[in-house]
Amino acid sequence: MRPVILKGEKISLAVLLREDLKKSWEWFNDRSTVKYLFNSACTPERRAIH
């Protein structure tokens, strides 16, 4: 399975295949992905502080 991003506040990470490892670094370093991960892990109150 490849990593899957669910649009919205929650993120689902599927199991990575060995062939996907190189591309996974690009995927994890994508700014929009990091933003979704941060927003889903952080409460709205805490986001307001930063």
C-alpha atoms as an extended CHARMM CRD file, in Angstrom:
* protein
*
        50  EXT
         1         1  MET       CA              0.0000000000        0.0000000000        0.0000000000  PROA      1               0.0000000000
         2         2  ARG       CA              1.0840000000        3.5700000000       -0.5680000000  PROA      2               0.0000000000
         3         3  PRO       CA              0.7140000000        6.4290000000        1.9330000000  PROA      3               0.0000000000
         4         4  VAL       CA             -2.7450000000        7.9370000000        1.7770000000  PROA      4               0.0000000000
         5         5  ILE       CA             -3.7040000000       11.4570000000        2.8250000000  PROA      5               0.0000000000
         6         6  LEU       CA             -7.2960000000       11.9510000000        3.8370000000  PROA      6               0.0000000000
         7         7  LYS       CA             -8.3610000000       15.5280000000        3.2060000000  PROA      7               0.0000000000
         8         8  GLY       CA             -9.4450000000       17.3570000000        6.3090000000  PROA      8               0.0000000000
         9         9  GLU       CA             -8.0340000000       17.2880000000        9.8200000000  PROA      9               0.0000000000
        10        10  LYS       CA             -7.0800000000       13.6150000000       10.0660000000  PROA      10              0.0000000000
        11        11  ILE       CA             -4.2220000000       11.8440000000        8.3230000000  PROA      11              0.0000000000
        12        12  SER       CA             -3.9930000000        8.1370000000        7.5930000000  PROA      12              0.0000000000
        13        13  LEU       CA             -0.5720000000        6.6570000000        6.8490000000  PROA      13              0.0000000000
        14        14  ALA       CA             -0.6520000000        3.3140000000        5.0670000000  PROA      14              0.0000000000
        15        15  VAL       CA              2.1990000000        0.7910000000        5.1250000000  PROA      15              0.0000000000
        16        16  LEU       CA              5.0820000000        1.7370000000        2.8250000000  PROA      16              0.0000000000
        17        17  LEU       CA              6.5010000000       -0.7240000000        0.3440000000  PROA      17              0.0000000000
        18        18  ARG       CA             10.2620000000       -0.9900000000       -0.0290000000  PROA      18              0.0000000000
        19        19  GLU       CA              9.9390000000        0.4940000000       -3.5390000000  PROA      19              0.0000000000
        20        20  ASP       CA              8.2240000000        3.5540000000       -2.0660000000  PROA      20              0.0000000000
        21        21  LEU       CA             10.9830000000        4.4710000000        0.3990000000  PROA      21              0.0000000000
        22        22  LYS       CA             12.7610000000        6.9700000000       -1.8890000000  PROA      22              0.0000000000
        23        23  LYS       CA              9.5450000000        8.7450000000       -2.7790000000  PROA      23              0.0000000000
        24        24  SER       CA              8.3680000000        8.6790000000        0.8320000000  PROA      24              0.0000000000
        25        25  TRP       CA             11.0520000000       11.2430000000        1.7430000000  PROA      25              0.0000000000
        26        26  GLU       CA              9.6480000000       13.6220000000       -0.8710000000  PROA      26              0.0000000000
        27        27  TRP       CA              6.1490000000       12.8990000000        0.4300000000  PROA      27              0.0000000000
        28        28  PHE       CA              7.0690000000       13.5130000000        4.0790000000  PROA      28              0.0000000000
        29        29  ASN       CA              8.9940000000       16.6820000000        3.2020000000  PROA      29              0.0000000000
        30        30  ASP       CA              6.0910000000       18.1600000000        1.2480000000  PROA      30              0.0000000000
        31        31  ARG       CA              5.0170000000       21.3450000000        3.0400000000  PROA      31              0.0000000000
        32        32  SER       CA              1.2920000000       20.6740000000        2.6660000000  PROA      32              0.0000000000
        33        33  THR       CA              1.7010000000       17.2030000000        4.1860000000  PROA      33              0.0000000000
        34        34  VAL       CA              3.6270000000       18.6110000000        7.1440000000  PROA      34              0.0000000000
        35        35  LYS       CA              0.9130000000       21.2420000000        7.6030000000  PROA      35              0.0000000000
        36        36  TYR       CA             -1.8470000000       18.5860000000        7.6490000000  PROA      36              0.0000000000
        37        37  LEU       CA              0.1160000000       16.4240000000       10.1000000000  PROA      37              0.0000000000
        38        38  PHE       CA              0.7490000000       19.3900000000       12.3960000000  PROA      38              0.0000000000
        39        39  ASN       CA             -2.8660000000       20.5420000000       12.2640000000  PROA      39              0.0000000000
        40        40  SER       CA             -4.2450000000       17.0660000000       12.9710000000  PROA      40              0.0000000000
        41        41  ALA       CA             -1.8970000000       16.5570000000       15.9400000000  PROA      41              0.0000000000
        42        42  CYS       CA             -2.3290000000       20.0020000000       17.4830000000  PROA      42              0.0000000000
        43        43  THR       CA             -5.4330000000       21.3910000000       19.1720000000  PROA      43              0.0000000000
        44        44  PRO       CA             -6.9410000000       24.6460000000       17.8450000000  PROA      44              0.0000000000
        45        45  GLU       CA             -6.0460000000       26.3960000000       21.1270000000  PROA      45              0.0000000000
        46        46  ARG       CA             -2.3910000000       25.4340000000       20.8110000000  PROA      46              0.0000000000
        47        47  ARG       CA             -2.3060000000       26.4380000000       17.1180000000  PROA      47              0.0000000000
        48        48  ALA       CA             -3.5670000000       29.9070000000       18.1240000000  PROA      48              0.0000000000
        49        49  ILE       CA             -0.5060000000       30.3370000000       20.3800000000  PROA      49              0.0000000000
        50        50  HSD       CA              1.9330000000       29.7240000000       17.5250000000  PROA      50              0.0000000000
